Amino acid sequence: MLDPEGRFSEETIEAVPPPMHADDPRGSAPNLAIRRRIERMRELKSLRELLDDPDFDDLT
């Protein structure tokens, strides 16, 4: 279920699927896509934290 405020909890960001076996031919591409998605979610979280920070002023 989505958070009504549009925020991600730490559990959502840190959730990583169990590692796949090296002999699994599907392991490489999906794993890379998952890592990229997790990194993107972390970037969005840090940007949201900056926007919520009252001391942050991007104009100065």
N, C-alpha and C positions, 0 to 999 in steps of 0.2 A: 504494500500500500504506500502511496506517495505521501510525503510530508506536506501538509497544507501550506507551509511557508516556503516550499520549494528548496529546502535545505537538505543536505546529505549528512547523515550521522557518521561518526567515525567507523561504526560497524559496516556501513555500506561501502565506504571508501576502501577499507582494508580487506574486504572480502575477496579472497583469491581462491579459485578452484584448486582441488588437489592436483599435484603434479601428475603428468601423463608419463607413460613408459617411453623410453627412448626408441623402442621399435615400433611405436605407433606412428603410421605415416601421416595422420591428421594432426599430430602434436605441435608441429612447428608454426604454421600459419595462425591457427586459432589462438595459440598461446601468445603470440606476438600481438594479435589484435586485442586480447584481453589486457595485456600489459599496457598497451597504448591507451586503452579506455580508462584504466585505473589512473594512469599518469594525468590524463586530461581531467578526470574528476578531481584529483588533488589540486591541479592548477586552478580550476573553477572555485574550489573551496577557499584557496588562499586569496583569490580575488574578491570573493564575498566578504572575507574577514577584513580586507583592506577597506572595502566600501562601508562596512559597519564600524570601522575605527573612527571615532570622532577627531582624533589627532591627524588623520590622513587628509592631506590637501594636495591634490594633483596639480593645482594651478600655481603653486609656489616653487 
